[in-house]
Amino acid sequence: MKLILTCEHGGNNIPEAFKKHFNEAILKTHRGYDLGALDLFQQLEPLSDASYFSTTSRLLVELNRSLFSKQLFSEFSNGLSKNEKSEILKKYYFPYRTEIEYKIAEYIRSKQQVLHLSIHSFTSNLNGDERKGDIGLLYDSRHKKEQEFCKQFKANLLQQNPNLNVRFNYPYLGKADGFTTFLRKQFPTNYLGIEIEVNQKFATENSMNSVLKQTILNTLKVLKSNHNLET
């Protein structure tokens, strides 16, 4: 089994040509990017066979949404011209997603199974509602191998730290519109797509808590061994 790591919301960069359309203060919030996600991704990266990340803000184009999603462009980029949107998709959206899709296809053609972990973080307070979870493991509940992997992941996390609140398909559903959902349709066999969501209460200045990072790293090392993931 091959391990692919991705981080779709690793930064809040906006290309110079489009900066005038964006609010700098909002770019620095959870709306602009996933705080601490890239830091966690980099901690786990040595375990991967292939890894990909983006530091372009989701407010320019949402890499974790399908082409037909109303969330593909934000309120800041939705008013851009058709040509400008087309250029953004051509330069930022398609290259990122296509490269990952090609790598998965390459592994599957060579008779490998693929485990894809997409690293994210979520704001601890959304519209006044406190989110009561430390780590979310998002998967398609109809996919038994994904379900089993997440059960093992949770069990190992809690073995290291019983105080962690680890939840399945929280704060989002793993089968909702997203990159892993798209890839499951492209690769109905030999592909497992899991999103790891970490509460941003563990992030400070875009760095994730070092103890939590090590706990997640240790868990992945154990599961990597158990599932015979190659490097």
C-alpha positions in Angstrom: 0.0 0.0 0.0 1.2 3.5 -0.9 0.7 6.5 1.3 -0.2 9.8 -0.3 -0.4 13.0 1.8 -2.1 16.2 0.7 -2.8 19.6 2.2 -5.3 21.6 0.2 -5.5 24.6 2.5 -1.9 25.1 3.6 -1.7 28.9 3.1 -3.5 32.1 2.4 -1.5 33.4 -0.6 -3.2 35.5 -3.2 -1.5 36.2 -6.6 -0.5 39.8 -7.0 -2.9 40.4 -9.9 -5.9 39.5 -7.7 -5.0 41.0 -4.3 -7.1 44.1 -4.8 -10.2 42.0 -4.6 -9.4 40.5 -1.2 -9.7 41.5 2.4 -6.3 41.1 4.1 -7.9 40.7 7.6 -10.2 37.8 6.5 -7.3 36.1 4.7 -5.5 35.8 8.0 -8.5 34.0 9.6 -9.7 30.4 9.3 -11.6 31.4 6.2 -8.4 32.1 4.4 -6.6 28.8 5.2 -6.4 25.9 7.6 -4.2 27.1 10.5 -1.6 24.6 11.5 -2.5 22.1 8.8 0.7 22.6 6.7 2.8 22.3 9.9 1.1 18.9 10.7 1.5 17.8 7.0 5.2 18.5 7.2 5.5 16.5 10.4 3.9 13.5 8.7 5.5 14.0 5.2 8.6 11.7 5.8 6.3 8.7 6.1 4.7 9.3 2.7 5.5 7.9 -0.7 4.2 11.1 -2.4 3.0 14.4 -0.9 1.4 17.5 -2.3 0.3 20.8 -0.7 -1.0 24.2 -1.8 -0.4 27.6 -0.2 -2.9 29.4 -2.4 -5.9 30.6 -0.3 -9.1 28.7 -0.6 -10.8 32.1 -1.1 -9.2 32.4 -4.5 -10.3 28.9 -5.5 -11.4 26.0 -3.3 -9.2 23.0 -4.2 -11.4 20.7 -2.0 -14.6 21.3 -4.0 -15.8 20.0 -7.3 -16.0 22.2 -10.4 -19.8 22.4 -10.0 -19.8 23.5 -6.3 -21.1 26.9 -5.4 -18.2 27.1 -3.0 -15.6 26.8 -5.8 -15.1 30.5 -5.8 -15.6 32.7 -2.7 -17.5 36.0 -2.5 -14.2 37.7 -3.3 -13.4 35.7 -6.4 -16.9 34.9 -7.7 -17.2 38.4 -9.3 -14.2 38.0 -11.4 -14.6 37.7 -15.2 -15.1 34.3 -16.9 -11.6 34.6 -18.4 -10.0 35.4 -15.0 -11.8 32.4 -13.4 -10.7 30.2 -16.3 -7.1 31.3 -15.8 -7.3 30.6 -12.0 -8.6 27.1 -12.7 -5.9 26.5 -15.3 -3.1 27.7 -13.1 -4.1 26.6 -9.6 -7.0 24.2 -9.5 -6.4 21.7 -12.3 -2.6 21.3 -11.9 -2.9 20.5 -8.2 -5.7 18.0 -8.5 -4.6 16.4 -11.8 -1.1 15.6 -10.6 -2.4 13.8 -7.5 -5.0 11.9 -9.6 -2.3 10.8 -12.0 0.0 9.6 -9.2 -2.9 7.5 -7.7 -3.6 6.1 -11.1 0.1 5.2 -11.6 0.1 3.3 -8.2 -3.1 1.5 -8.9 -2.0 0.4 -12.4 1.1 -1.2 -10.7 -1.3 -3.2 -8.5 -0.8 -1.1 -5.4 -3.4 0.0 -2.9 -3.4 3.7 -2.1 -4.1 5.3 1.3 -4.7 9.0 0.8 -4.6 11.2 3.9 -5.8 14.8 3.3 -4.7 17.1 6.2 -7.0 19.8 7.4 -7.9 21.9 10.5 -11.2 23.4 11.6 -12.0 26.5 13.6 -13.0 25.7 17.2 -15.9 28.3 17.1 -18.1 28.7 14.0 -20.8 31.3 14.0 -20.8 31.3 17.8 -21.1 27.5 18.1 -18.2 25.8 20.0 -17.1 22.6 18.2 -16.6 19.8 20.7 -13.9 17.7 19.1 -10.1 17.5 19.0 -9.6 15.4 15.9 -12.1 14.4 13.2 -11.6 11.4 10.9 -13.6 11.8 7.8 -14.4 8.8 5.6 -17.2 7.3 3.6 -19.2 5.1 6.0 -20.2 2.8 3.1 -16.5 2.0 2.5 -15.6 -0.7 5.0 -11.8 -0.5 4.6 -11.9 3.3 5.3 -14.1 2.7 8.3 -11.8 0.0 9.6 -8.7 2.2 9.1 -10.3 5.1 11.0 -11.3 2.8 13.9 -7.7 1.7 14.2 -6.5 5.2 13.9 -8.8 6.4 16.7 -7.9 3.4 18.9 -4.2 4.1 18.6 -4.6 7.8 19.2 -6.6 7.1 22.4 -4.0 4.5 23.5 -1.4 7.3 23.5 -3.7 10.0 24.9 -7.1 8.8 26.4 -8.2 12.4 26.9 -8.4 13.2 23.2 -11.9 13.7 21.8 -11.6 11.8 18.5 -14.8 11.8 16.4 -15.8 10.1 13.1 -17.1 12.3 10.3 -16.9 15.4 12.4 -17.1 18.4 11.9 -18.0 17.4 8.3 -19.2 14.2 6.6 -16.6 12.3 4.7 -18.9 11.6 1.8 -19.7 15.4 1.3 -18.3 17.2 -1.7 -14.6 17.1 -1.5 -11.4 15.9 -3.2 -11.4 12.5 -1.5 -15.1 12.0 -2.6 -14.2 12.9 -6.2 -11.2 10.5 -6.1 -13.3 7.6 -4.7 -15.5 7.9 -7.8 -12.4 7.9 -10.1 -10.9 4.9 -8.3 -13.7 2.6 -6.9 -11.2 0.0 -5.9 -7.7 0.1 -4.2 -8.2 3.7 -3.0 -8.8 4.8 0.6 -9.5 8.5 1.1 -9.4 9.9 4.6 -9.5 13.5 5.8 -7.8 14.3 9.1 -9.4 17.4 10.7 -7.6 18.9 13.8 -9.2 21.5 16.0 -7.4 24.9 15.5 -7.4 25.4 19.3 -4.1 23.3 19.0 -2.6 25.8 16.5 -0.6 28.9 17.5 0.8 31.2 14.8 0.2 28.5 12.1 2.1 25.9 14.1 0.3 22.8 15.5 0.9 21.7 19.1 4.1 19.6 19.1 2.8 16.9 21.4 -0.3 16.4 19.3 1.8 16.3 16.1 3.9 13.6 17.6 0.9 11.6 18.8 -0.5 11.7 15.2 2.9 10.8 13.8 3.3 7.9 16.1 -0.2 6.6 15.2 0.6 6.8 11.5 3.9 4.9 12.0 2.1 2.1 13.8 -0.7 1.8 11.2 1.9 2.1 8.4 3.6 -0.9 9.8 0.3 -2.8 10.3 -0.9 -2.1 6.8 2.5 -2.7 5.2 2.7 0.8 3.7 5.8 1.2 1.6 8.1 4.2 1.3 
